[in-house]
Amino acid sequence: MSKKFVNLFNEPSNITEVMEGPWNDIRVEKVAAGEALELESVSVEHACFVIAGTGTIHNGDGATFPVKAQGAFAIPSGGRVRLEAADELSVLHIEMSL
């Protein structure tokens, strides 16, 4: 029987075994206060949805953008960002194949 539900807070998604399409991975990531998450879209594209916390995105062009709960951002092919957490961030992170 195929899996019909994934609890991203308690188990790995194994998304490529669960869903069809260009999914590479989907997970909830935690970024501690003062830490950063570096993301670059070379072989995958990224989409992130902020569940909790606040922080700042620094993009590859030097621009900065605030992020907070209920915010979202995507990184298309060739893009890169540094996501810095002001306080602990919880982010739903989706990777899709190019």
Steps between C-alpha positions, in 0.01 A plus 500: 500500500640842410540768761225764496621738772830638626544673837787737419554586867565138598639310202696543178269572208647256245299725269618335179344175622175671603425751222552524128643811338825694527527464881851439628445551874264666747584552866460729798831666583590682818753784491618605848518867598822651365550211253448502124380269224675534163293399197602499135298378204748311283353153449172569688270797557390594852169623647481585870205582723575653841301322770638687803769751588659801333810562296659665200567377149816621327480426128785455255466862383560642849137594570342410837141411581334435837317169550253393766234239566255457210757638255638308205775525241626305200843470344489432127779339302827692539388684815648485848414640843625502856215473751609638840283431805437784747326247722443131431345453158290203394482475122313259274769444234408350163756399239389437143702357214583734215 
